[in-house]
Amino acid sequence: MPEPGSKKYDTRRARLRKDAENTGVSDQDANRVAGEELQEGEEWRGRGPKGERPAGSE
């Protein structure tokens, strides 16, 4: 699971921003849209510090 700030996460976010911009969304809104879309996807959500992770999520 890619963590926010990782290269894989950032690459996906940039791709989502570009797709949003190509559909007519402004730069500022494309940033927000990409962030929201990544937060909706369970696989892209951050797990937090190791001590705060739910059991079995390693």
Summary of the structure (lengths in Angstrom):
residues: 58
radius of gyration: 13.2
end to end distance: 9.5
largest distance: 42.2
contacts: 121
relative contact order: 0.18
helix: 62%
strand: 0%
